[in-house]
Amino acid sequence: MALEIEHKYLLHAEVWQKQGITNGTLIRQAYLYSDATKTIRVRTKGHKGYLTIKGKTTGATRAEFEYEIPLPEAEEMIQTLCFEVVEKTRYECVYEGKKWEVDVFHGQNEGLMVAEIELQSETEPYALPPWVAEQVTADVRYSNAELAKNPFCNWK
């Protein structure tokens, strides 16, 4: 079984912006299905499309199966079969030998910035970059599926 083990953090926006990283990729994603036990997502990332199935999260771990699909099909699924679209720009960077993905959200989730690190085990050690703030791994509100249903702009 394919597993995703990730820790998620909010960012210190002003510290992140000083990094000067500008090579982000636009991601649009929406959900065919989502509940507490699984999500089925369609995503466009750059010039590629993906279909992803994720299981229930336990700790920081969940089953994940991802398949590349033709971009026009991904776009059509998002347009015709899915509920709210989550849009974000993803930046990738390496800090002390570990790859971090930073998502800067757009649209109804504007103002939200989240960093994620994928690990080989839940206990794998890693250093926190200076632009990382509060850990939100266990806070379901920050899952992309939840942001599609209850966007950041509604939290205030």
Summary of the structure (lengths in Angstrom):
residues: 156
radius of gyration: 15.2
end to end distance: 38.8
largest distance: 42.3
contacts: 432
relative contact order: 0.25
helix: 20%
strand: 47%
